[in-house]
Amino acid sequence: MQRSLRIGIDVRYLSHGLVGGIHTYLRHLLPALFAVGSNEQFFLYADTKAPFELEHLPANVVLRRLPYRNPLSSIANDLVGLRRAMAADQIDVAHFPANYGFGPRKAATVITLHDAINVMPWHKIIAGHNKDLRSIAMMSYLHLMSRRAVGRSQRLLTVSQHAKRDILRYCRYDSNAIVVIPHGAPPDVVRIDDPQTLASVRQRYDLRRPFILADGLKNPAVIVRAWQILPKELQQRYEIVFFARREPWPAVQKAVDAGYARLLLRPSRNDLIALYSMAAAFVFPSWFEGFGIPLLEAMICGAPIIASDRGAIPEVVGDAGLIGDAEDEQILARHLLAVLGNPAVAERLRQAGWQRVKRFSWQKTAEQTLAAYYAAVARPQPRVITSPV
């Protein structure tokens, strides 16, 4: 019988008031881990920048709070603070869920590398980001930290086969030590079918026509181009609803100004779930996705999926959506015509989405993550020689 582990996890994303993919990953993974690892001892390392988000931690979980005074505190904790705190707790395995981290010498290190961006050659990283000094400094720091941390790790976790292949392009890592563990479906998302609730959201945003739903930050220009190819009857019957957490690409505003699109900036979580539940289709022609949580959200809510073939999207969608090239408006227009013009196609995709999303559970994610911890402890030597930066 294997002994239980002392597991340390960097959870600072839950004490920084952050949002985004890594926050979502941690927010859902941790409760599932505590449940499947009830015989393990967990040590969580947050800091004091903001209140810690998880409440009512179980008895086998200890929360440590590292000091935070200014942004330099994060660097100090990256380099020294976390390692010292973990060493004092005598952990067996250190898990860093945000692409990099350095555990104590006597512990195995497991890193969740969500995609290959941080380990790409530096010039490729900078080419894909804003060129202001702050962005360049931040991406350079993340690049340096990630490559060094990967080189000292015993296991890498990533979210898709596509991400694994990308990582292996840039790091000479033991392929067997990179474990693909998909995200689970968001447990807080449930399809809304109450007419009063849906009517309230429609009224709040003045939505008078059926609509397709799309993220205004995920290649909206190809949606606008495809829309203009659709038959006039469909253009008049439907509209596009873009949502975005910040100001989107210019194509969105042009569509809004032309009268066939709406832009909803930072809708609440509940409103977004209602929008998924009402959408005639969820259109996601993203240029790149390491995984694609919005696809699972849309499937849960019954929105037929139309998406690009980039990144991990085909792995997530499977046969539960219509797939095409991210820049091909002709294919996208044909897919829109198929879904909006044929209720049988829309219903087939809706049913397929409900079946597909059942494959993704946070319990399964947690079970596979716990198994990776044990494998890392069993093989303590580093598994990589990184290629030149």
N, C-alpha and C positions, 0 to 999 in steps of 0.2 A: 504493500500500500504506500503510495507516494505521500510524502509529508506536505503539509500546507505551506503556502508561500507567504512571504511578507512583500507586498506589492506597493511600490511607490508610483504615483501618477501626477504629472504636472498638470494642474487644473486651473492655471491662471486665466485662461479664457473665460472662466466662470466668475472671476472677481475683477474684471476690467470693464464691465458694462458693454461688451462687444456683441455684435451679431455676425451672421455669416456661417459658412459651411463648417468650419472647425468648431464653432460654438454649438451648432446643431448636433454635430457628431458627439461631442462630449456630453451635452445635455441629455441625450437619449442613451448613449452607451453606458454611462456610469450606473444608473439604477439597474439596468439589466445585468451588468457585471456583478454588482453587489448581490443580486438574487441568485445567479448561477454559481458565484464564488462564495457562498455562505460559510465555507470552511476556511477561507483565506483571510489574511489580515491586510486591510487596505490602508495606505497612508496617502492623503491628498494634500498637495502643496499648492496653495493659493497665495495671494498677497493681499495687502491692505488697501489697494487702490479704490476698490468699491466693495459693497457687501457681497458675500458669497451667495450664489443663487440657489444652491440646493439646501433644503431644510430636512429635518427629521432623519439624519443619517443613521443607519443601523449600527448595532453595537460593535461590529467588526470593522468599522471605518473610523479613522482618526483624521481630523482636519488640522493642518499646520498653516499658519499665516505668516508669510515672509514680509519684511518691512518694505513699504513703497513710499518714497518721498517725491520722486520726479522720474522722468523717463530714463534717466541713467540707472535708476534702481532695477529696471528690467534687465539691463545689460549685466549689472552686478549679480543679479540672481541667476541669469543664464550661465555665467562663467564660474561663479563661486557659491552663491547662496543655496541654490537647489542641491548641489552636490554635497555640501556640508550637512544640510538638513537630512538628506536621505541617508548619508553615512551614519549620522547619529541614530537614526531609526533602524539601522542594520537591515536594510531591505535586501531581498534576493534579486529582485528585478525592478528596473526603472522604466516606466513607459512615458514617452514624450509624444503626445498626440498631435503636435502642431509642427511637424516636419523637422525638428531638430531638438537636441538637448544632450546634456552630458551627465551621466550618472556616476555614482561613486565607483572606485576601482574594483571593489569586491562584488559588485552587482552586475547582472546581465542587463544590457540596454536594448530596449525595443522602441523603434520609432515608427509612427504612422506617417508615411510620406504620401500625401494625398495625390500628388501628381509629380511630374518631373521638373516643374518650373524652376525650383530653387537649385537644382543640381545641373541644369543646363550650363553650357559655357557662358561666361559672364556677358559677352557681347550680345548673345541671343536674348538673354534676360532683359538687358537694357533696351534693346531694339523694340521690345514689346510693351514698354511702359513709358510713362511720362518722363520727359527729359529734365524736369526741374531738379535742383540739387537735393532736395529732401527725398524725392522718390529714388534717385540714383543711390543716395547713401543708404536708404532702407533696403533696397533690393541687393545692394552689394553686401551688406551685413548678413542678410538672410542667406545669400548664396554661400558666403564663407562659413557661416555657422552650420548650415545644412550639410555641406560637403564634408566638413570635419567630423560632424556627428555621425553621419552615415558610415564613415570610415572606421569608426570605433564601435559600431553596433553589432549585436548578435542576430537580430531579426529586424526585417522591415515589413510593416503591414501596409497594404495599399488597397484601393477600393475597387479596382477593375483590372481585367487582363490588359486593357489598353494602357493603363497607367504603368503596369508592370513592364510591358514592352518598352515604353518610353524611358523608364528608369534604367533598364538594362542597356539602352542606347548610350547613356551618359556615365554609367558607373559599372565597373567590372565587379559585379557582386554575384555571389553564389545564387543562382536562380532558385534553388530549392529553399533558400532562406528568405525569399520574398513571398509573403503569404497574401493572397488576394482574399479580402474579407469585405464583401459589399455592405453598404449601409442597410439598416432596416427601414421599413416604411415609417413615416412620422406618426407616432401614436396619438398626437393631438389633432390629427386631421380626420374628420368624419364627414361624410357627405351630408349636406343640408337639403332636406326636401320639404321643410315646413313652409307652406306658401306665404305665410305672414312675414316670416324672417326674410325670405327672398324678396318679397315685395318691398320691404323696408330698405334693403340694400339698393334695389333698383331705383327707388324714389330718392335716396340719399345722393346717388351719383347721376340721377336723371337719365337712366338707361331705358330708352323707349323701344328699342328694337332688339331682336336676338343678336348675339355677338360672338365673335371669336376672341379668345383671350391670349395675350402674348406679353412677354417680358420686354419692356422697352430698351433694355440694355443688351439683349441677346439677338443681334443682327436684325433689327427691325426693318432695315431698308429693303431686304429681299421680300418681306411680307408686303410692304407698300407696292413694290413693283409687281408682285403676283396679283395683288388686289385689282390693280388697274387692267389686268388681262381678263378678269372674270366677266361673265355676262352681266349686262347692266341690271337685269332683274335681280340677280343675287347681290350686287353692290347696293341696290336700293333696299333690299329686304334686311340685310345684315349690316353691322358695323364692326370695326376693330376696337377693342378695349385694351390699351397698353397700360401695364402697371410698372412702376420702377421705384427703387429705393432712393434714387437721386435723379438729377436731370438726365434724360436719356439722349440718344443720338438725334441729330437734327432731322432725320427722316420722320421721326415721330411727330414733331411739331408741324412739319409740312402737311402730314396727313390730317392732323387735328385742324389746321387752318383751312384745309380743303373740305372739311365737313364730314368725312367718313370715318373718323377715329376719335376716341376719347383717350385722355391721359389721366391716370389716377396715381398721384405721387404718394408713396408711403401709405397705402391702405392698411388698415388694421389686419391682424392675423385672421380674425373672425370674418371680416369682410372679404378677404382674399379667398378663404375657403368657400364662402357663398358664391363668389364669382366663378371659381372652378366648377361649382355645382350647377351653375346656370349656363356655362359656356357651351356653345354649339361645337366648339373644338378648342383644344389648347395647342397653339402653334409655337414650336420651340426650335427654330433653325440656328441654334447656337454654333459659333465657330469652334468652340472647344469646351468640353466638359470632362472632368476627371471622373464624375459619376452622373449627377443629374437628379437631385432630390425633387425638384419641381415636377418631374415626370411622374414620380410615385404619388405626389400630392394630387395631381390631376387625375391619375387612374383611380385613386380612392374615391374621388368625387364624381366619377363617371364622365369625365370630359374625353371625347375621342382625341387621340394623339396624332399630331403631324409634326415630324421632327427631322433634323438633319442627320447625316451619317457620320458626323465628326466625333472624335474622342470615344468615350464609353457609351454614348447614347444608344447605339444598336444593341449593346449588351443589356442595357436596362429595359429597353422597349420590347425587344424580342419580336414576336408576331402580333403585338398589341398596339401597333401604330403603323402609319404610313411614313416611309423614310425616303429622303432625297438629298441631293447635294445642297450644301448650305447656301450656295450662291446661284442656284438654278431656279429662277422665278417661274419658268415654264413648268417644271415638274411640280413645284409648290402650288401653282395655280390649278394643275390637274388634280392634285390631292384635295385642295379646298373644294373644287367642284364636286369631287366624288363624295365628300363628307356632307357638304351643305346641300347638295342637290339630290342625295339619295339616302333617305332615312334608314334603309336596311344596312347600308355601309356604316353609318354612324352607330347604329345599334350593335353591329358586330364588333366594332372597335371598343365600344363601351363595355360589352361583356368580356371581351378578351383582356381589357385593362384590369377589370376586377379580378380575373383569374391570375393574371401576371403578377399583380402586386402582392398576392399571398405568398410568393416565394421569398419576399424580403421581410425579415423580422429581426428586431433588435436582440431577442433572445438568442437566435442563431449567431448573430454577430458577436455577442458576448461570449458564447461558448467557444467559438473559433479563436477569439482574442485570448481567452484564458488558456487554451491549448497552446497558443503561440508563446505565452509566458513560460510555460513548462518546457517547451522545446528550446527556448533561449537559454534557460538555466542549465539544461542538459548539455548544450554545446556552447561553452562560454567564450571561445575565441572569436575575434572579429572575423567577418565573412566578406570583406571587400578590400580591393585595391582600387581607389578612385582614379579615373583618368585625369590628365592635366586640365586645369581650369581654363 
